[in-house]
């Protein structure tokens, strides 16, 4: 087993060295060590009891729907000999659920549904649950952010909207769902393209309320997920100006990406799963395999299509690298909104 860990560590470190910049390498190295030297060996027969899947958002939220869908696919197709049971631990903008999960270190019967909040928790000085506390399992999908306006908005293109924001910032108000969320980050990235400009925004309790506000003419645009506003788009109440993905979505082939339009903006809500650090490597391997099978199932393909996800899959090591790279990229945003780590 020790030899396997050493080989795993060498493979992971080699991959990391070739994957990107030195800064990203430093950020991922600690997490890679945790992954390749995950906890002690365990007896055969894992899992031998139900696995708790912790979701830090309420029932019916995007993360909850994905988690329950994946758990049901695994149950139905018998990809594991035990059930995965969803436990919503809501409160404190995710802090309650993340703090509880942290106490389950090394427990292969506690799994967590992951969104971008995992990065915020790693960066907030009052929480400080770094990425070294996790054994990432799989990235399942990315729910890309979009730029949506009212159907009869005078802004026919994203460039029209940006020009208005630069010329008269008071006339443009965005609808978002969180001060530190991915939608808010898109606004931050838009502002970086317009030096000296600050775009006003209003936070709503959920994506449904945010898109309704735009459809009703109460706010100018929203940066929420396309899945949140699809009903209004189909009902000719909203129009999509652009999508913040690295390529066009098959479900919306006529919608250009922001990168196509000349704006280096890509952002989306991640949908994935993780164990805590210290979980036996056998458990990580078993769960990763079950999740991959679920991702390849016809049921998941239909869910991804219906929810307009950017359908991707990353296994344990690749997902760990992805999270570490994203954390480096998001630091500027977290610092800008006052949630950066304090200097010693």
Secondary structure, 3 states (H helix, E strand, C coil): CHHHHHHHHHHHHHHHHCCCCHHHHHHHHHHHHHHHCCCCCCCCCCCCCCEEEEECCCCCCHHHHHHHHHHHHHHHHCCCCCCEEEEECCCHHHHHHHHHHHCCCCCCCEEEEECCHHHHHHHCCCCCCCHHHEEEEEEEEEEEEEEEEECCCCCCCHHHHHHHHHHCHHHCEEEECCCCCHHHHHHHHHHHCCCCCCCEEEECCCHHHHHHHHHCCCCCEECCEHHHHHHHHHCCCEEEEEECCCCCCHHHCCCCECCCCCCCCCCEEEEEEEEECCCCHHHHHHHHHHHHHHHHCHHHHHHHHHCCCECCCECHHHHHHHHHHHHHHHHHHHHHCCCCCCCC
